C-alpha cells in the first residue's frame, strides 16, 4: 500500500497542476478503481456533488466546479413565482447576516469536523433574474458534460387544511424545464425548529406527500427529489418523512444538510442559525440511512453532512447512498483542493480507501 499511496499522491499533484484531462480514467488505468456513480438515472464520473449554496449561485462558480471535475452540481435554491411574479416564500430571499466557523469539542474532540454556523436563506434574486443565471449555468454544464440539478421552493401550506398555491410550483418548474432542467430537488431546509410551518408534524408530512405530485402536473418528464429535514422529532419521524415522499411519488430523497443550533458569541448574547456539516450531522444522517435500509425502504438517496474526507464519502456509499453532496469542506478548501483531496488523498481519499478495502 505504501507504493500505491505514493502513486496516489503524485496523481493528486498532477491534478493540482492541471495535468490530468481524464482524472477518473487515469485512476482506473493505474489502480483499477471505478469512480463512477449516479444520481437517480444520471451517470456521474465520480460521486462528489457540489451542494446548493453560496458556491453555486454564479456562472463563474459553475464553470470552475465543472473544470475541477465535480460529478454534478446542484444550483443555489431559488424561490419560485407564478406567472404574475407572486412569490409566497419571498421572505426566504435573504443574505446571511453572520457566518462563523467553530469546532464543537464535545462532539468532535479531535477537531476534524468544523461546523459553519450561519443564518442565510435562499437565492436573493427574483425568478426572472435567476432564470437568466440558470440558463447560462446549464449551458456551461452541457459544455463540460456535468449534470446540473435545480433546487426550488415554492408555496408551502402552513396547516393541514390550507390549499396549495399550485401556480407557483407549476410555473417555476415549467420555466426551468424550458431551459433544460429535468431534475428538481425541493429545498424544505429553511424550515427548521422555530419556524411555525415546521412545528406541526401532519403539515410537514403533507409537504412530502403532496409537493412532488404538484410538480408532476407540469407538462414535462421530471424527476423530483425532496430534501429530508433534520427536525428534532426523532428518528422515527425522519423515516416517516421519507415514506411520505415515497408515497407522494418522489424519485429519490436527499438526506439533508442542516441542524438547528444556538450560537453564543462572546458576551454579545445568542445568535440563532443553522449548522452545516460537522460530525454530529454526519452521525445523524448515517443513522437515518441505516434505519431506512433496515426497514427495506429502498428509495434512492443523495447523502449530505459532515464530509471532510474520502473516507466519509465511502461510509455514505457503503450505507447505500448513490452519491454525496459537499459544501462546507469546499468553502474551506476551494473547488480544486477539496475535490482532489476527497478523491486522491493518499491516506483518506476515496481511491486510497477503496484500495484498502
C-alpha positions as CSV (number, residue, x, y, z in Angstrom):
1,X,0.0,0.0,0.0
2,X,2.9,2.3,0.6
3,X,3.9,2.4,-3.0
4,X,0.3,2.9,-4.1
5,X,0.0,5.8,-1.6
6,X,3.0,7.5,-3.2
7,X,1.4,7.0,-6.6
8,X,-1.9,8.4,-5.5
9,X,-0.1,11.4,-4.0
10,X,1.7,12.0,-7.4
11,X,-1.6,11.8,-9.2
12,X,-3.1,14.3,-6.8
13,X,-0.2,16.7,-7.5
14,X,-0.8,16.3,-11.3
15,X,-4.4,17.1,-10.8
16,X,-3.5,20.3,-8.9
17,X,-1.2,21.3,-11.7
18,X,-4.0,20.8,-14.3
19,X,-2.1,17.9,-16.0
20,X,-5.0,15.4,-15.9
21,X,-7.6,15.6,-18.7
22,X,-9.3,12.5,-17.5
23,X,-8.8,12.0,-13.8
24,X,-11.3,9.1,-13.4
25,X,-9.8,7.3,-16.5
26,X,-6.3,7.7,-15.1
27,X,-7.4,6.3,-11.7
28,X,-8.9,3.3,-13.4
29,X,-5.8,2.6,-15.5
30,X,-3.4,2.9,-12.6
31,X,-5.4,1.4,-9.8
32,X,-8.4,-0.5,-11.3
33,X,-10.7,1.7,-9.2
34,X,-14.0,2.8,-10.9
35,X,-15.1,6.2,-9.5
36,X,-18.3,6.3,-11.5
37,X,-21.6,6.9,-9.6
38,X,-25.1,8.0,-10.3
39,X,-27.8,10.5,-9.3
40,X,-31.0,8.6,-10.0
41,X,-30.5,7.6,-13.7
42,X,-27.9,10.3,-14.3
43,X,-24.4,8.8,-14.8
44,X,-21.7,10.7,-12.9
45,X,-18.0,10.4,-13.4
46,X,-17.5,10.5,-9.7
47,X,-19.7,10.6,-6.6
48,X,-18.8,14.1,-5.4
49,X,-21.6,16.6,-6.0
50,X,-21.4,20.4,-5.3
51,X,-24.3,21.0,-2.9
52,X,-26.6,24.0,-3.3
53,X,-25.4,27.2,-1.6
54,X,-23.1,30.2,-1.9
55,X,-20.7,28.3,-4.2
56,X,-23.4,27.5,-6.9
57,X,-25.1,30.9,-7.5
58,X,-22.8,32.4,-10.1
59,X,-21.9,31.3,-13.6
60,X,-18.2,31.7,-12.9
61,X,-18.6,29.3,-9.9
62,X,-20.4,26.7,-12.0
63,X,-17.6,26.9,-14.6
64,X,-14.9,26.5,-12.0
65,X,-16.6,23.5,-10.4
66,X,-17.1,21.9,-13.9
67,X,-13.4,22.5,-14.7
68,X,-12.3,21.0,-11.4
69,X,-14.3,17.9,-12.2
70,X,-17.3,17.5,-9.8
71,X,-19.7,14.7,-10.6
72,X,-22.7,17.1,-10.7
73,X,-23.8,20.4,-9.4
74,X,-27.0,21.5,-7.5
75,X,-27.8,25.1,-8.1
76,X,-28.4,27.5,-5.2
77,X,-32.0,27.1,-4.3
78,X,-34.5,29.5,-5.9
79,X,-37.8,30.9,-4.5
80,X,-40.3,30.2,-7.2
81,X,-43.0,32.5,-8.6
82,X,-46.2,32.3,-10.5
83,X,-46.6,34.0,-13.9
84,X,-47.6,37.3,-12.3
85,X,-44.5,37.4,-10.1
86,X,-46.2,36.4,-6.9
87,X,-43.9,34.5,-4.5
88,X,-45.3,33.4,-1.2
89,X,-41.9,32.4,0.0
90,X,-40.1,35.6,-0.9
91,X,-39.2,36.3,2.8
92,X,-36.6,33.5,2.4
93,X,-34.7,35.6,-0.2
94,X,-32.1,36.8,2.3
95,X,-28.4,37.1,2.6
96,X,-26.7,35.8,5.8
97,X,-26.0,38.5,8.4
98,X,-23.4,36.3,10.1
99,X,-21.2,33.3,9.3
100,X,-19.0,31.7,11.9
101,X,-16.8,28.6,11.9
102,X,-16.2,26.6,15.0
103,X,-15.3,23.2,16.4
104,X,-17.6,21.5,18.8
105,X,-15.1,19.8,21.0
106,X,-17.8,18.0,23.0
107,X,-18.9,16.2,19.8
108,X,-15.6,16.2,17.9
109,X,-12.7,16.1,20.4
110,X,-10.1,15.8,17.6
111,X,-11.4,18.9,15.8
112,X,-11.5,17.2,12.4
113,X,-15.1,18.3,11.5
114,X,-15.5,22.1,11.6
115,X,-19.1,23.4,11.5
116,X,-20.3,26.5,9.8
117,X,-22.9,28.5,11.6
118,X,-25.0,31.0,9.7
119,X,-28.5,32.4,9.2
120,X,-28.7,32.5,5.4
121,X,-31.7,31.8,3.2
122,X,-32.3,31.0,-0.5
123,X,-31.2,32.9,-3.5
124,X,-31.9,36.6,-3.2
125,X,-32.8,37.2,-6.9
126,X,-36.3,37.5,-8.4
127,X,-37.2,34.5,-10.5
128,X,-36.7,36.2,-14.0
129,X,-33.2,37.2,-13.0
130,X,-32.4,33.8,-11.6
131,X,-33.7,32.2,-14.8
132,X,-31.0,34.1,-16.8
133,X,-28.4,32.7,-14.4
134,X,-29.8,29.2,-14.6
135,X,-29.8,29.2,-18.4
136,X,-26.2,30.3,-18.6
137,X,-25.2,27.8,-15.9
138,X,-27.0,25.0,-17.8
139,X,-25.1,25.8,-21.0
140,X,-21.8,25.6,-19.0
141,X,-22.8,22.2,-17.6
142,X,-23.6,21.0,-21.1
143,X,-20.2,22.2,-22.4
144,X,-18.4,20.2,-19.7
145,X,-20.8,17.3,-19.6
146,X,-21.5,17.9,-15.9
147,X,-25.2,17.4,-14.9
148,X,-26.9,20.4,-13.3
149,X,-29.7,19.9,-10.9
150,X,-32.3,22.5,-9.9
151,X,-33.3,23.3,-6.4
152,X,-36.5,25.1,-5.7
153,X,-39.0,26.1,-3.1
154,X,-42.5,27.5,-3.8
155,X,-45.6,27.9,-1.7
156,X,-45.9,25.6,1.3
157,X,-49.1,25.1,3.2
158,X,-49.0,26.1,6.9
159,X,-51.6,23.8,8.3
160,X,-53.3,20.5,7.4
161,X,-56.3,22.2,5.7
162,X,-54.7,25.1,3.7
163,X,-54.9,24.9,-0.1
164,X,-51.7,24.9,-2.2
165,X,-50.8,27.8,-4.5
166,X,-50.2,25.3,-7.3
167,X,-49.5,28.0,-9.9
168,X,-46.2,28.9,-8.2
169,X,-44.9,25.4,-8.4
170,X,-46.1,24.7,-12.0
171,X,-44.9,28.0,-13.5
172,X,-41.4,27.7,-11.8
173,X,-40.9,24.1,-12.9
174,X,-42.1,24.8,-16.5
175,X,-39.8,27.8,-16.9
176,X,-36.8,25.8,-15.6
177,X,-37.7,22.9,-17.9
178,X,-37.8,25.2,-20.9
179,X,-34.1,25.9,-20.5
180,X,-33.3,22.2,-20.0
181,X,-33.6,21.2,-16.3
182,X,-35.4,17.9,-15.5
183,X,-34.1,17.1,-12.0
184,X,-35.7,19.1,-9.2
185,X,-34.7,19.0,-5.5
186,X,-37.2,20.6,-3.2
187,X,-35.4,22.6,-0.6
188,X,-37.5,22.4,2.5
189,X,-34.4,23.0,4.6
190,X,-35.0,26.7,5.5
191,X,-37.8,25.4,7.7
192,X,-36.3,24.3,11.0
193,X,-37.1,24.5,14.7
194,X,-38.6,27.9,15.4
195,X,-40.4,28.2,12.0
196,X,-44.1,27.9,12.6
197,X,-44.8,26.0,9.4
198,X,-42.5,23.2,10.6
199,X,-44.0,22.7,14.0
200,X,-46.9,20.6,13.0
201,X,-46.0,17.0,12.0
202,X,-49.0,16.5,9.8
203,X,-48.3,19.7,7.9
204,X,-44.7,18.6,7.3
205,X,-45.8,15.2,6.0
206,X,-48.3,17.0,3.7
207,X,-45.3,18.8,2.1
208,X,-43.6,15.5,1.3
209,X,-46.7,13.7,0.1
210,X,-48.2,16.5,-2.0
211,X,-45.5,18.8,-3.4
212,X,-44.0,16.0,-5.6
213,X,-47.4,15.3,-7.0
214,X,-47.9,19.0,-7.8
215,X,-44.6,19.3,-9.6
216,X,-45.6,16.3,-11.8
217,X,-48.5,18.3,-13.1
218,X,-46.1,20.3,-15.2
219,X,-46.1,19.0,-18.8
220,X,-42.6,17.6,-18.7
221,X,-41.0,14.4,-17.7
222,X,-39.2,15.5,-14.5
223,X,-37.6,13.8,-11.5
224,X,-38.4,15.0,-8.0
225,X,-36.0,14.8,-5.1
226,X,-37.2,16.4,-1.8
227,X,-34.7,17.2,0.9
228,X,-35.4,15.4,4.2
229,X,-35.4,17.9,7.1
230,X,-33.3,17.2,10.2
231,X,-36.1,18.2,12.6
232,X,-35.9,17.4,16.3
233,X,-38.8,14.9,16.2
234,X,-36.7,11.8,16.4
235,X,-35.5,9.1,14.0
236,X,-39.0,7.6,13.6
237,X,-40.3,10.8,12.2
238,X,-37.3,11.2,9.9
239,X,-38.4,7.8,8.4
240,X,-42.0,9.0,8.2
241,X,-40.9,11.9,6.1
242,X,-39.1,9.6,3.7
243,X,-42.1,7.3,3.5
244,X,-44.4,10.3,2.8
245,X,-42.0,11.4,0.0
246,X,-42.1,7.8,-1.4
247,X,-45.9,7.7,-1.2
248,X,-46.0,11.1,-3.0
249,X,-44.1,9.7,-6.0
250,X,-40.7,11.2,-5.3
251,X,-37.9,9.6,-7.4
252,X,-35.4,9.9,-4.5
253,X,-34.5,11.9,-1.5
254,X,-31.6,14.0,-0.2
255,X,-30.8,13.2,3.4
256,X,-30.4,16.7,4.4
257,X,-27.9,19.2,5.3
258,X,-28.9,21.3,8.3
259,X,-29.3,21.2,12.1
260,X,-30.8,24.0,14.1
261,X,-28.5,25.2,16.9
262,X,-27.9,28.2,19.1
263,X,-24.6,30.0,18.8
264,X,-23.3,32.3,21.5
265,X,-20.5,34.7,20.6
266,X,-18.6,36.2,23.4
267,X,-20.7,38.3,25.7
268,X,-23.0,39.6,22.9
269,X,-25.8,37.1,23.6
270,X,-27.4,34.5,21.4
271,X,-27.5,34.3,17.7
272,X,-29.7,31.7,16.0
273,X,-28.7,29.9,12.9
274,X,-28.2,26.6,11.0
275,X,-25.2,24.4,11.5
276,X,-23.9,22.8,8.3
277,X,-21.7,19.8,8.3
278,X,-19.9,18.6,11.4
279,X,-19.5,15.2,13.0
280,X,-22.9,15.3,14.7
281,X,-24.8,15.8,11.5
282,X,-22.8,13.0,9.7
283,X,-23.7,10.6,12.5
284,X,-27.4,11.6,12.4
285,X,-27.7,11.3,8.7
286,X,-25.9,8.0,8.5
287,X,-28.1,6.7,11.3
288,X,-31.1,7.7,9.2
289,X,-29.9,6.0,6.1
290,X,-29.0,2.9,8.1
291,X,-32.6,2.8,9.5
292,X,-34.2,3.3,6.1
293,X,-32.3,0.3,4.7
294,X,-33.1,-1.7,7.8
295,X,-36.7,-1.2,7.1
296,X,-36.3,-2.0,3.4
297,X,-37.2,1.5,2.3
298,X,-35.0,1.4,-0.9
299,X,-35.7,4.9,-2.3
300,X,-32.6,6.3,-4.0
301,X,-30.6,8.6,-1.6
302,X,-28.3,11.5,-2.2
303,X,-26.3,12.0,1.1
304,X,-25.0,15.1,2.7
305,X,-23.5,16.2,6.0
306,X,-20.1,16.1,7.7
307,X,-18.0,15.2,4.6
308,X,-14.4,16.2,5.0
309,X,-12.5,13.2,3.7
310,X,-12.9,10.5,1.1
311,X,-13.4,8.1,4.0
312,X,-16.6,10.0,4.9
313,X,-17.8,9.6,1.3
314,X,-17.2,5.8,1.3
315,X,-19.1,5.5,4.6
316,X,-22.2,7.0,2.9
317,X,-21.8,5.0,-0.2
318,X,-21.4,1.7,1.8
319,X,-24.7,2.5,3.6
320,X,-26.5,2.7,0.2
321,X,-26.3,6.3,-0.9
322,X,-25.9,6.9,-4.7
323,X,-23.6,9.9,-4.2
324,X,-22.6,12.5,-1.7
325,X,-23.2,16.3,-1.7
326,X,-20.5,18.5,-0.3
327,X,-20.4,22.2,0.6
328,X,-18.7,23.2,3.8
329,X,-15.4,21.5,3.0
330,X,-15.3,23.1,-0.4
331,X,-16.0,26.5,1.2
332,X,-13.0,25.9,3.5
333,X,-10.6,24.5,0.9
334,X,-11.7,25.7,-2.6
335,X,-13.1,23.9,-5.5
336,X,-10.0,22.1,-6.7
337,X,-8.2,21.3,-3.5
338,X,-11.4,20.0,-1.9
339,X,-12.2,17.6,-4.8
340,X,-8.7,16.3,-5.3
341,X,-8.2,15.8,-1.5
342,X,-11.5,13.9,-1.3
343,X,-10.7,11.6,-4.2
344,X,-6.9,11.4,-4.0
345,X,-5.6,12.0,-0.5
346,X,-3.0,9.2,-0.1
347,X,-4.5,8.1,3.3
348,X,-8.1,9.1,3.4
349,X,-9.1,9.8,-0.2
350,X,-11.8,7.7,-1.9
351,X,-9.2,5.9,-4.1
352,X,-6.9,5.0,-1.2
353,X,-9.9,3.7,0.9
354,X,-11.2,1.6,-1.9
355,X,-7.8,0.1,-2.5
356,X,-7.5,-0.7,1.2
357,X,-10.9,-2.4,1.1
